[in-house]
Amino acid sequence: MAALDVGVVRVRGHATREERLAVEDLLSEKMSRNLGPDYEPTERGAGDHDAIGAFLLRWPIEHA
């Protein structure tokens, strides 16, 4: 996984495909580690889920 410099994304105003994938991978992995016994996100996992949603609202996936 490529290193992610969030400051660069803020200055540039957009995320590259590689940056977007890195964020999605990072947050998805983090959320997966915070699932309860019923596979529902814990409170922390729900926050990770919300962060993924906020990121994708700001930088939606572009379909070629």
MIKEPA-106434 format. One record per residue (C-alpha): x, y, z. Coordinates in Angstrom, 1 decimal. Layout:
BEGIN
       x       y       z
       X       Y       Z
...
END
This chain:
BEGIN
       x       y       z
     0.0     0.0     0.0
     1.3     3.4    -0.9
     2.0     6.0     1.8
    -0.8     8.5     2.2
    -0.1    12.2     2.8
    -3.4    13.7     3.8
    -2.0    17.2     3.8
    -1.2    16.9     0.1
    -4.8    15.9    -0.6
    -6.1    18.9     1.4
    -3.8    21.4    -0.5
    -4.5    19.9    -3.9
    -8.2    19.7    -3.2
    -8.6    16.2    -4.7
    -7.5    12.7    -4.1
    -5.8    10.6    -6.8
    -7.1     7.1    -7.5
    -4.1     5.7    -5.6
    -4.8     7.9    -2.6
    -8.5     7.1    -2.6
    -7.8     3.4    -2.7
    -5.2     3.7     0.1
    -7.8     5.6     2.3
   -10.5     3.0     1.5
    -8.2     0.1     2.3
    -7.0     1.7     5.5
   -10.4     2.6     6.8
   -12.0    -0.7     5.7
    -9.3    -2.7     7.4
    -9.7    -0.6    10.6
   -13.5    -1.0    10.5
   -13.1    -4.8    10.0
   -11.0    -5.0    13.2
   -13.9    -3.3    15.1
   -16.7    -5.6    14.5
   -18.7    -7.1    17.3
   -19.6   -10.8    17.7
   -22.7   -10.2    15.5
   -20.6    -8.7    12.8
   -22.1    -5.3    13.4
   -19.6    -2.4    13.8
   -18.7    -1.5    17.4
   -18.9     2.2    18.3
   -15.4     2.6    17.0
   -16.2     0.6    13.8
   -19.2     2.8    13.2
   -17.0     5.9    13.4
   -14.7     4.2    10.8
   -17.7     3.5     8.6
   -18.8     7.1     8.9
   -15.3     8.3     7.9
   -15.4     6.1     4.8
   -18.7     7.6     3.9
   -17.5    11.2     4.4
   -14.4    10.6     2.4
   -16.4     9.1    -0.5
   -18.9    12.0    -0.4
   -16.0    14.4    -0.7
   -14.0    12.4    -3.3
   -16.5    10.0    -5.0
   -15.3     7.1    -7.0
   -15.0     8.1   -10.6
   -16.2     5.5   -13.1
   -14.2     5.5   -16.3
END
